[in-house]
Amino acid sequence: MTDCLFCAILAGDADAHFVHDDAEVAAFLDVRPLFKGHVLVLPRAHHETLADLPADLLGPLMRRVQQISAAMPGAYGAQGSFVAMNNTVSQSVPHLHVHVVPRTKGDGLRGFFWPRGRYEGDDEAAQYARRLRDELRQSADRGDDPPRRDCRTG
């Protein structure tokens, strides 16, 4: 798609701070983060909504979302994350993407009124991207999978 900002980023024609990039899925920092470290995870192939995504890409996309969410506490000192996806309504770029946002109790995020911020500059954004890339790499090197909890045993 020629006028999609995310396709331009993926093609290298627009700048972004990547935290992950493979043949099927990429992830980079949101330029207007809810909180610093806010990441967008998206398929490399252009699909506008979740309904448009081929079934064989669902697993790779959500696996990356899971890995990035699991890495945020180690990378940023977060207590958890917020994961969200818009389909058409409130989708500012018509290319399927999943928001993964670091969260800490008392951070001020309430409901769906999202105060957007900015990085102090490119250096700060690059530092946030590097921290999450490093944590993802260390997690992969250890062979970590996100912790699993059984509802019956806690």
OpenMM code with the backbone's topology and positions (N, CA, C; nanometers):
from openmm import Vec3, app, unit

residues = "MET THR ASP CYS LEU PHE CYS ALA ILE LEU ALA GLY ASP ALA ASP ALA HIS PHE VAL HIS ASP ASP ALA GLU VAL ALA ALA PHE LEU ASP VAL ARG PRO LEU PHE LYS GLY HIS VAL LEU VAL LEU PRO ARG ALA HIS HIS GLU THR LEU ALA ASP LEU PRO ALA ASP LEU LEU GLY PRO LEU MET ARG ARG VAL GLN GLN ILE SER ALA ALA MET PRO GLY ALA TYR GLY ALA GLN GLY SER PHE VAL ALA MET ASN ASN THR VAL SER GLN SER VAL PRO HIS LEU HIS VAL HIS VAL VAL PRO ARG THR LYS GLY ASP GLY LEU ARG GLY PHE PHE TRP PRO ARG GLY ARG TYR GLU GLY ASP ASP GLU ALA ALA GLN TYR ALA ARG ARG LEU ARG ASP GLU LEU ARG GLN SER ALA ASP ARG GLY ASP ASP PRO PRO ARG ARG ASP CYS ARG THR GLY".split()
positions = [
    Vec3(0.0860, -0.1177, 0.0000),
    Vec3(0.0000, 0.0000, 0.0000),
    Vec3(0.0902, 0.1234, 0.0000),
    Vec3(0.0632, 0.2177, -0.0870),
    Vec3(0.1549, 0.3297, -0.1063),
    Vec3(0.1376, 0.4435, -0.0062),
    Vec3(0.0200, 0.4660, 0.0478),
    Vec3(0.0040, 0.5798, 0.1380),
    Vec3(-0.0206, 0.5377, 0.2831),
    Vec3(0.0298, 0.4233, 0.3213),
    Vec3(0.0192, 0.3760, 0.4594),
    Vec3(0.1486, 0.4113, 0.5323),
    Vec3(0.1376, 0.4888, 0.6402),
    Vec3(0.2550, 0.5282, 0.7181),
    Vec3(0.3311, 0.4063, 0.7692),
    Vec3(0.2601, 0.3050, 0.8178),
    Vec3(0.3292, 0.1883, 0.8722),
    Vec3(0.3999, 0.1102, 0.7624),
    Vec3(0.3408, 0.1009, 0.6447),
    Vec3(0.4097, 0.0356, 0.5324),
    Vec3(0.5358, 0.1128, 0.4967),
    Vec3(0.5306, 0.2456, 0.5037),
    Vec3(0.6489, 0.3278, 0.4766),
    Vec3(0.7573, 0.3017, 0.5804),
    Vec3(0.7179, 0.2909, 0.7063),
    Vec3(0.8144, 0.2601, 0.8127),
    Vec3(0.8771, 0.1233, 0.7870),
    Vec3(0.7942, 0.0247, 0.7560),
    Vec3(0.8439, -0.1108, 0.7335),
    Vec3(0.9347, -0.1196, 0.6116),
    Vec3(0.9117, -0.0339, 0.5131),
    Vec3(0.9949, -0.0307, 0.3929),
    Vec3(1.1236, 0.0489, 0.4140),
    Vec3(1.1354, 0.1154, 0.5282),
    Vec3(1.2531, 0.1967, 0.5561),
    Vec3(1.2434, 0.3375, 0.5005),
    Vec3(1.1240, 0.3759, 0.4565),
    Vec3(1.1046, 0.5095, 0.3990),
    Vec3(1.0622, 0.6131, 0.5031),
    Vec3(1.0350, 0.5705, 0.6240),
    Vec3(1.0015, 0.6604, 0.7358),
    Vec3(1.0708, 0.6035, 0.8596),
    Vec3(1.1073, 0.6910, 0.9509),
    Vec3(1.1831, 0.6501, 1.0686),
    Vec3(1.0940, 0.5945, 1.1786),
    Vec3(1.1504, 0.5010, 1.2539),
    Vec3(1.0858, 0.4463, 1.3732),
    Vec3(1.1939, 0.3828, 1.4590),
    Vec3(1.1641, 0.3671, 1.5872),
    Vec3(1.2537, 0.2998, 1.6809),
    Vec3(1.2017, 0.1572, 1.6987),
    Vec3(1.2633, 0.0645, 1.6265),
    Vec3(1.2197, -0.0751, 1.6282),
    Vec3(1.2658, -0.1458, 1.7548),
    Vec3(1.1792, -0.2317, 1.8074),
    Vec3(1.2158, -0.3202, 1.9172),
    Vec3(1.2149, -0.4653, 1.8708),
    Vec3(1.1522, -0.4917, 1.7563),
    Vec3(1.1487, -0.6262, 1.6987),
    Vec3(1.1227, -0.6136, 1.5493),
    Vec3(1.1820, -0.7034, 1.4719),
    Vec3(1.1561, -0.7069, 1.3283),
    Vec3(1.1934, -0.8443, 1.2758),
    Vec3(1.0975, -0.9137, 1.2167),
    Vec3(1.1258, -1.0416, 1.1516),
    Vec3(1.0482, -1.0473, 1.0208),
    Vec3(1.0429, -1.1600, 0.9575),
    Vec3(0.9798, -1.1715, 0.8256),
    Vec3(0.8295, -1.1469, 0.8288),
    Vec3(0.7651, -1.1698, 0.9439),
    Vec3(0.6195, -1.1586, 0.9515),
    Vec3(0.5682, -1.0441, 1.0379),
    Vec3(0.6440, -1.0094, 1.1422),
    Vec3(0.5954, -0.9143, 1.2422),
    Vec3(0.7046, -0.8133, 1.2768),
    Vec3(0.6631, -0.6890, 1.2958),
    Vec3(0.7550, -0.5846, 1.3407),
    Vec3(0.6928, -0.5141, 1.4607),
    Vec3(0.7765, -0.4493, 1.5390),
    Vec3(0.7286, -0.3731, 1.6543),
    Vec3(0.8191, -0.2526, 1.6727),
    Vec3(0.7572, -0.1372, 1.6952),
    Vec3(0.8328, -0.0147, 1.7160),
    Vec3(0.7594, 0.0751, 1.8131),
    Vec3(0.8324, 0.1733, 1.8669),
    Vec3(0.7731, 0.2651, 1.9631),
    Vec3(0.6688, 0.3537, 1.8962),
    Vec3(0.5593, 0.3777, 1.9678),
    Vec3(0.4587, 0.4743, 1.9242),
    Vec3(0.5193, 0.6134, 1.9424),
    Vec3(0.5063, 0.6996, 1.8413),
    Vec3(0.5658, 0.8337, 1.8509),
    Vec3(0.4887, 0.9242, 1.9460),
    Vec3(0.3651, 0.8877, 1.9784),
    Vec3(0.2865, 0.9624, 2.0765),
    Vec3(0.2403, 0.8646, 2.1844),
    Vec3(0.3315, 0.8242, 2.2711),
    Vec3(0.3016, 0.7165, 2.3655),
    Vec3(0.2063, 0.7572, 2.4774),
    Vec3(0.1258, 0.6589, 2.5196),
    Vec3(0.0476, 0.6788, 2.6422),
    Vec3(0.1448, 0.6941, 2.7583),
    Vec3(0.2411, 0.6043, 2.7639),
    Vec3(0.3525, 0.6101, 2.8578),
    Vec3(0.4772, 0.5722, 2.7795),
    Vec3(0.5899, 0.6243, 2.8203),
    Vec3(0.7136, 0.5944, 2.7497),
    Vec3(0.7374, 0.4435, 2.7490),
    Vec3(0.7746, 0.3929, 2.6324),
    Vec3(0.7902, 0.2491, 2.6138),
    Vec3(0.6721, 0.1860, 2.5426),
    Vec3(0.5680, 0.2637, 2.5129),
    Vec3(0.4482, 0.2192, 2.4396),
    Vec3(0.4913, 0.1688, 2.3019),
    Vec3(0.4548, 0.0442, 2.2704),
    Vec3(0.4975, -0.0217, 2.1474),
    Vec3(0.3775, -0.0556, 2.0597),
    Vec3(0.3968, -0.0468, 1.9286),
    Vec3(0.2993, -0.0933, 1.8301),
    Vec3(0.3555, -0.2200, 1.7673),
    Vec3(0.2752, -0.3254, 1.7672),
    Vec3(0.3150, -0.4535, 1.7089),
    Vec3(0.2236, -0.4779, 1.5894),
    Vec3(0.2827, -0.5087, 1.4726),
    Vec3(0.2013, -0.5191, 1.3526),
    Vec3(0.2554, -0.6219, 1.2553),
    Vec3(0.1663, -0.6753, 1.1726),
    Vec3(0.2152, -0.7643, 1.0677),
    Vec3(0.2885, -0.6823, 0.9618),
    Vec3(0.3914, -0.7394, 0.9022),
    Vec3(0.4629, -0.6699, 0.7954),
    Vec3(0.3723, -0.6545, 0.6735),
    Vec3(0.2925, -0.7543, 0.6453),
    Vec3(0.1991, -0.7455, 0.5322),
    Vec3(0.0861, -0.6502, 0.5697),
    Vec3(0.0409, -0.5721, 0.4742),
    Vec3(-0.0640, -0.4740, 0.5015),
    Vec3(-0.2002, -0.5418, 0.5118),
    Vec3(-0.2567, -0.5355, 0.6310),
    Vec3(-0.3942, -0.5798, 0.6588),
    Vec3(-0.4531, -0.4715, 0.7471),
    Vec3(-0.5710, -0.4237, 0.7132),
    Vec3(-0.6260, -0.3092, 0.7863),
    Vec3(-0.6848, -0.3442, 0.9218),
    Vec3(-0.7518, -0.4569, 0.9346),
    Vec3(-0.8177, -0.4909, 1.0613),
    Vec3(-0.7882, -0.6359, 1.0986),
    Vec3(-0.8246, -0.6716, 1.2186),
    Vec3(-0.8071, -0.8082, 1.2657),
    Vec3(-0.8854, -0.9051, 1.1778),
    Vec3(-1.0028, -0.8652, 1.1342),
    Vec3(-1.0836, -0.9516, 1.0476),
    Vec3(-1.0142, -0.9790, 0.9143),
    Vec3(-0.9283, -0.8884, 0.8692),
    Vec3(-0.8562, -0.9048, 0.7425),
    Vec3(-0.7310, -0.9916, 0.7553),
    Vec3(-0.6851, -1.0138, 0.8759),
    Vec3(-0.5593, -1.0849, 0.8978),
    Vec3(-0.5756, -1.2337, 0.8672),
    Vec3(-0.4919, -1.2894, 0.7794),
    Vec3(-0.4988, -1.4336, 0.7539),
    Vec3(-0.4690, -1.5118, 0.8826),
    Vec3(-0.5349, -1.6240, 0.8989),
    Vec3(-0.5222, -1.7045, 1.0206),
    Vec3(-0.3780, -1.7446, 1.0489),
    Vec3(-0.2971, -1.7666, 0.9450),
    Vec3(-0.1597, -1.8101, 0.9687),
    Vec3(-0.0705, -1.6996, 1.0242),
    Vec3(-0.1175, -1.5743, 1.0240),
    Vec3(-0.0397, -1.4649, 1.0828),
    Vec3(-0.0839, -1.4307, 1.2250),
    Vec3(-0.1980, -1.4820, 1.2658),
    Vec3(-0.2486, -1.4518, 1.4003),
    Vec3(-0.1532, -1.5015, 1.5087),
    Vec3(-0.1065, -1.6232, 1.4956),
    Vec3(-0.0143, -1.6792, 1.5948),
    Vec3(0.1149, -1.5997, 1.6060),
    Vec3(0.1850, -1.5740, 1.4932),
    Vec3(0.3080, -1.4956, 1.5026),
    Vec3(0.2864, -1.3555, 1.5600),
    Vec3(0.1774, -1.2898, 1.5210),
    Vec3(0.1497, -1.1554, 1.5718),
    Vec3(0.1281, -1.1588, 1.7226),
    Vec3(0.0414, -1.2462, 1.7685),
    Vec3(0.0099, -1.2491, 1.9114),
    Vec3(0.1252, -1.3029, 1.9952),
    Vec3(0.2082, -1.3889, 1.9391),
    Vec3(0.3268, -1.4363, 2.0123),
    Vec3(0.4212, -1.3189, 2.0405),
    Vec3(0.4391, -1.2304, 1.9421),
    Vec3(0.5240, -1.1129, 1.9630),
    Vec3(0.4615, -1.0187, 2.0643),
    Vec3(0.3298, -1.0006, 2.0572),
    Vec3(0.2608, -0.9177, 2.1570),
    Vec3(0.2866, -0.9753, 2.2966),
    Vec3(0.2737, -1.1056, 2.3091),
    Vec3(0.2957, -1.1734, 2.4372),
    Vec3(0.4390, -1.1528, 2.4861),
    Vec3(0.5362, -1.1698, 2.3982),
    Vec3(0.6762, -1.1555, 2.4369),
    Vec3(0.7086, -1.0121, 2.4783),
    Vec3(0.6576, -0.9153, 2.4046),
    Vec3(0.6842, -0.7749, 2.4363),
    Vec3(0.6187, -0.7371, 2.5678),
    Vec3(0.4959, -0.7821, 2.5879),
    Vec3(0.4269, -0.7561, 2.7144),
    Vec3(0.5041, -0.8151, 2.8320),
    Vec3(0.5546, -0.9363, 2.8146),
    Vec3(0.6295, -1.0027, 2.9216),
    Vec3(0.7627, -0.9347, 2.9492),
    Vec3(0.8208, -0.8671, 2.8487),
    Vec3(0.9509, -0.8024, 2.8651),
    Vec3(0.9412, -0.6653, 2.9305),
    Vec3(0.8253, -0.6038, 2.9294),
    Vec3(0.8130, -0.4665, 2.9795),
    Vec3(0.8496, -0.4484, 3.1264),
    Vec3(0.8091, -0.5380, 3.2162),
    Vec3(0.8517, -0.5185, 3.3554),
    Vec3(1.0033, -0.5147, 3.3712),
    Vec3(1.0735, -0.6033, 3.3049),
    Vec3(1.2193, -0.6048, 3.3146),
    Vec3(1.2847, -0.4863, 3.2472),
    Vec3(1.2274, -0.4424, 3.1371),
    Vec3(1.2862, -0.3318, 3.0623),
    Vec3(1.2606, -0.1970, 3.1275),
    Vec3(1.1416, -0.1797, 3.1820),
    Vec3(1.1001, -0.0469, 3.2275),
    Vec3(1.0648, -0.0382, 3.3755),
    Vec3(1.0693, -0.1484, 3.4477),
    Vec3(1.0268, -0.1459, 3.5868),
    Vec3(0.8758, -0.1357, 3.5992),
    Vec3(0.8037, -0.1695, 3.4928),
    Vec3(0.6577, -0.1658, 3.4943),
    Vec3(0.6048, -0.2825, 3.5774),
    Vec3(0.4815, -0.2695, 3.6227),
    Vec3(0.4191, -0.3784, 3.6972),
    Vec3(0.3379, -0.4694, 3.6057),
    Vec3(0.3096, -0.4233, 3.4863),
    Vec3(0.2312, -0.5008, 3.3912),
    Vec3(0.2213, -0.4244, 3.2612),
    Vec3(0.1193, -0.4561, 3.1838),
    Vec3(0.1009, -0.3876, 3.0566),
    Vec3(-0.0468, -0.3806, 3.0216),
    Vec3(-0.0757, -0.2926, 2.9307),
    Vec3(-0.2085, -0.2759, 2.8730),
    Vec3(-0.1952, -0.3128, 2.7266),
    Vec3(-0.2791, -0.4035, 2.6784),
    Vec3(-0.2750, -0.4481, 2.5393),
    Vec3(-0.4087, -0.4143, 2.4761),
    Vec3(-0.4047, -0.3443, 2.3617),
    Vec3(-0.5294, -0.3012, 2.2981),
    Vec3(-0.5132, -0.2958, 2.1465),
    Vec3(-0.6271, -0.3089, 2.0791),
    Vec3(-0.6288, -0.3010, 1.9339),
    Vec3(-0.7594, -0.2351, 1.8907),
    Vec3(-0.7485, -0.1382, 1.8033),
    Vec3(-0.8665, -0.0763, 1.7437),
    Vec3(-0.8874, -0.1361, 1.6051),
    Vec3(-1.0119, -0.1483, 1.5652),
    Vec3(-1.0447, -0.1938, 1.4313),
    Vec3(-1.1327, -0.0891, 1.3671),
    Vec3(-1.0782, -0.0145, 1.2761),
    Vec3(-1.1424, 0.0917, 1.2001),
    Vec3(-1.1698, 0.2141, 1.2871),
    Vec3(-1.2617, 0.2056, 1.3841),
    Vec3(-1.2926, 0.3192, 1.4701),
    Vec3(-1.1732, 0.3451, 1.5615),
    Vec3(-1.1278, 0.4684, 1.5666),
    Vec3(-1.0119, 0.5108, 1.6459),
    Vec3(-0.8807, 0.4508, 1.5975),
    Vec3(-0.8787, 0.3946, 1.4796),
    Vec3(-0.7563, 0.3392, 1.4230),
    Vec3(-0.6920, 0.4495, 1.3393),
    Vec3(-0.5949, 0.5184, 1.3981),
    Vec3(-0.5380, 0.6363, 1.3320),
    Vec3(-0.4580, 0.6025, 1.2064),
    Vec3(-0.4017, 0.4840, 1.2001),
    Vec3(-0.3336, 0.4366, 1.0799),
    Vec3(-0.4048, 0.3083, 1.0369),
    Vec3(-0.4570, 0.3034, 0.9158),
    Vec3(-0.5333, 0.1859, 0.8722),
    Vec3(-0.4446, 0.0672, 0.8338),
    Vec3(-0.3639, 0.0242, 0.9288),
    Vec3(-0.2791, -0.0953, 0.9168),
    Vec3(-0.2902, -0.1613, 1.0533),
    Vec3(-0.3384, -0.2831, 1.0581),
    Vec3(-0.3578, -0.3534, 1.1845),
    Vec3(-0.2362, -0.3374, 1.2748),
    Vec3(-0.2601, -0.2981, 1.3982),
    Vec3(-0.1520, -0.2870, 1.4954),
    Vec3(-0.2084, -0.3058, 1.6360),
    Vec3(-0.1251, -0.3611, 1.7213),
    Vec3(-0.1614, -0.3877, 1.8601),
    Vec3(-0.0764, -0.2958, 1.9477),
    Vec3(-0.1428, -0.2240, 2.0376),
    Vec3(-0.0739, -0.1372, 2.1327),
    Vec3(-0.0340, -0.2210, 2.2544),
    Vec3(0.0910, -0.2119, 2.2946),
    Vec3(0.1380, -0.2744, 2.4179),
    Vec3(0.2013, -0.1621, 2.4995),
    Vec3(0.1375, -0.1326, 2.6134),
    Vec3(0.1723, -0.0145, 2.6925),
    Vec3(0.2166, -0.0574, 2.8321),
    Vec3(0.3349, -0.0130, 2.8764),
    Vec3(0.3767, -0.0457, 3.0132),
    Vec3(0.2848, 0.0225, 3.1144),
    Vec3(0.2513, -0.0502, 3.2212),
    Vec3(0.1619, 0.0038, 3.3239),
    Vec3(0.2220, -0.0127, 3.4622),
    Vec3(0.1909, 0.0828, 3.5472),
    Vec3(0.2276, 0.0805, 3.6877),
    Vec3(0.1082, 0.1308, 3.7663),
    Vec3(0.0796, 0.0673, 3.8763),
    Vec3(-0.0335, 0.1093, 3.9597),
    Vec3(-0.0214, 0.2577, 3.9912),
    Vec3(-0.1316, 0.3306, 3.9709),
    Vec3(-0.1328, 0.4736, 3.9985),
    Vec3(-0.0763, 0.5581, 3.8863),
    Vec3(-0.0596, 0.4999, 3.7672),
    Vec3(0.0002, 0.5753, 3.6562),
    Vec3(-0.0940, 0.6771, 3.5933),
    Vec3(-0.2208, 0.6773, 3.6339),
    Vec3(-0.3139, 0.7787, 3.5854),
    Vec3(-0.3987, 0.7384, 3.4664),
    Vec3(-0.3743, 0.6213, 3.4077),
    Vec3(-0.4558, 0.5775, 3.2949),
    Vec3(-0.5904, 0.5300, 3.3470),
    Vec3(-0.6956, 0.5935, 3.2989),
    Vec3(-0.8300, 0.5593, 3.3439),
    Vec3(-0.9178, 0.5357, 3.2227),
    Vec3(-0.9755, 0.4168, 3.2163),
    Vec3(-1.0673, 0.3860, 3.1086),
    Vec3(-1.0030, 0.4047, 2.9727),
    Vec3(-1.0760, 0.4684, 2.8837),
    Vec3(-1.0265, 0.4857, 2.7477),
    Vec3(-0.9967, 0.6305, 2.7153),
    Vec3(-0.9718, 0.7116, 2.8175),
    Vec3(-0.9270, 0.8487, 2.7968),
    Vec3(-0.7754, 0.8482, 2.8108),
    Vec3(-0.7083, 0.8440, 2.6993),
    Vec3(-0.5650, 0.8220, 2.6989),
    Vec3(-0.4888, 0.9508, 2.6789),
    Vec3(-0.4229, 0.9991, 2.7815),
    Vec3(-0.3397, 1.1188, 2.7651),
    Vec3(-0.2122, 1.0820, 2.6891),
    Vec3(-0.1899, 1.1440, 2.5766),
    Vec3(-0.0717, 1.1138, 2.4966),
    Vec3(0.0431, 1.2047, 2.5365),
    Vec3(0.1624, 1.1541, 2.5285),
    Vec3(0.2816, 1.2312, 2.5609),
    Vec3(0.3794, 1.2281, 2.4459),
    Vec3(0.4980, 1.2741, 2.4714),
    Vec3(0.6051, 1.2723, 2.3705),
    Vec3(0.7357, 1.2369, 2.4403),
    Vec3(0.8263, 1.1800, 2.3632),
    Vec3(0.9621, 1.1593, 2.4140),
    Vec3(1.0322, 1.2937, 2.4131),
    Vec3(1.1297, 1.3116, 2.5008),
    Vec3(1.2035, 1.4376, 2.5061),
    Vec3(1.2816, 1.4610, 2.3778),
    Vec3(1.3101, 1.3558, 2.3063),
    Vec3(1.3819, 1.3676, 2.1801),
    Vec3(1.4133, 1.2296, 2.1265),
    Vec3(1.4791, 1.2270, 2.0137),
    Vec3(1.5122, 1.1020, 1.9477),
    Vec3(1.6032, 1.0155, 2.0344),
    Vec3(1.6932, 1.0763, 2.1105),
    Vec3(1.7841, 0.9989, 2.1953),
    Vec3(1.7074, 0.9237, 2.3034),
    Vec3(1.6104, 0.9890, 2.3646),
    Vec3(1.5326, 0.9220, 2.4682),
    Vec3(1.4506, 0.8086, 2.4075),
    Vec3(1.3892, 0.8302, 2.2926),
    Vec3(1.3124, 0.7245, 2.2260),
    Vec3(1.4037, 0.6069, 2.1916),
    Vec3(1.5218, 0.6353, 2.1414),
    Vec3(1.6171, 0.5298, 2.1074),
    Vec3(1.6555, 0.4496, 2.2318),
    Vec3(1.6694, 0.5173, 2.3451),
    Vec3(1.7039, 0.4489, 2.4702),
    Vec3(1.5913, 0.3540, 2.5123),
    Vec3(1.4667, 0.3979, 2.5033),
    Vec3(1.3535, 0.3115, 2.5382),
    Vec3(1.3468, 0.1908, 2.4454),
    Vec3(1.3680, 0.2122, 2.3165),
    Vec3(1.3669, 0.1010, 2.2211),
    Vec3(1.4792, 0.0022, 2.2527),
    Vec3(1.5985, 0.0547, 2.2823),
    Vec3(1.7128, -0.0316, 2.3132),
    Vec3(1.6868, -0.1158, 2.4376),
    Vec3(1.6295, -0.0562, 2.5413),
    Vec3(1.6044, -0.1291, 2.6657),
    Vec3(1.5118, -0.2476, 2.6424),
    Vec3(1.4064, -0.2264, 2.5631),
    Vec3(1.3138, -0.3364, 2.5383),
    Vec3(1.3763, -0.4406, 2.4458),
    Vec3(1.4523, -0.3980, 2.3441),
    Vec3(1.5224, -0.4938, 2.2577),
    Vec3(1.6160, -0.5803, 2.3398),
    Vec3(1.6908, -0.5174, 2.4318),
    Vec3(1.7845, -0.5919, 2.5161),
    Vec3(1.7115, -0.6938, 2.6029),
    Vec3(1.6014, -0.6536, 2.6612),
    Vec3(1.5245, -0.7452, 2.7463),
    Vec3(1.4671, -0.8598, 2.6643),
    Vec3(1.4164, -0.8308, 2.5443),
    Vec3(1.3644, -0.9365, 2.4566),
    Vec3(1.4757, -1.0343, 2.4193),
    Vec3(1.5926, -0.9826, 2.3872),
    Vec3(1.7059, -1.0670, 2.3502),
    Vec3(1.7477, -1.1550, 2.4674),
    Vec3(1.7572, -1.0971, 2.5864),
    Vec3(1.7962, -1.1750, 2.7041),
    Vec3(1.6938, -1.2831, 2.7341),
    Vec3(1.5665, -1.2487, 2.7197),
    Vec3(1.4597, -1.3456, 2.7431),
    Vec3(1.4687, -1.4607, 2.6435),
    Vec3(1.4939, -1.4285, 2.5172),
    Vec3(1.5072, -1.5329, 2.4141),
    Vec3(1.6301, -1.6190, 2.4417),
    Vec3(1.7400, -1.5557, 2.4832),
    Vec3(1.8624, -1.6301, 2.5131),
    Vec3(1.8417, -1.7275, 2.6292),
    Vec3(1.7595, -1.6879, 2.7249),
    Vec3(1.7303, -1.7749, 2.8401),
    Vec3(1.6272, -1.8813, 2.8044),
    Vec3(1.5570, -1.8619, 2.6921),
    Vec3(1.4503, -1.9549, 2.6551),
    Vec3(1.3249, -1.9333, 2.7361),
    Vec3(1.3102, -1.8127, 2.7896),
    Vec3(1.1937, -1.7828, 2.8730),
    Vec3(1.0645, -1.7853, 2.7930),
    Vec3(0.9645, -1.8379, 2.8531),
    Vec3(0.8287, -1.8215, 2.8055),
    Vec3(0.7582, -1.7391, 2.9112),
    Vec3(0.6575, -1.6612, 2.8723),
    Vec3(0.5843, -1.5863, 2.9739),
    Vec3(0.5294, -1.6818, 3.0800),
    Vec3(0.5239, -1.6364, 3.2054),
    Vec3(0.4740, -1.7250, 3.3118),
    Vec3(0.3299, -1.7665, 3.2856),
    Vec3(0.2998, -1.8903, 3.3199),
    Vec3(0.1638, -1.9417, 3.3029),
    Vec3(0.1028, -1.9612, 3.4409),
    Vec3(-0.0210, -1.9222, 3.4535),
    Vec3(-0.0909, -1.9393, 3.5807),
    Vec3(-0.2151, -2.0242, 3.5567),
    Vec3(-0.2354, -2.1190, 3.6405),
    Vec3(-0.3532, -2.2023, 3.6331),
    Vec3(-0.4574, -2.1414, 3.7262),
    Vec3(-0.5745, -2.1147, 3.6755),
    Vec3(-0.6794, -2.0499, 3.7563),
    Vec3(-0.7156, -2.1341, 3.8771),
    Vec3(-0.6971, -2.2644, 3.8688),
    Vec3(-0.7331, -2.3505, 3.9819),
    Vec3(-0.6286, -2.3487, 4.0919),
    Vec3(-0.5012, -2.3226, 4.0540),
    Vec3(-0.3960, -2.3287, 4.1556),
    Vec3(-0.3271, -2.1972, 4.1819),
    Vec3(-0.3601, -2.0935, 4.1012),
    Vec3(-0.3005, -1.9609, 4.1228),
    Vec3(-0.1762, -1.9474, 4.0550),
] * unit.nanometer
topology = app.Topology()
chain = topology.addChain("A")
for resn in residues:
    res = topology.addResidue(resn, chain)
    for name in ("N", "CA", "C"):
        topology.addAtom(name, app.Element.getBySymbol(name[0]), res)
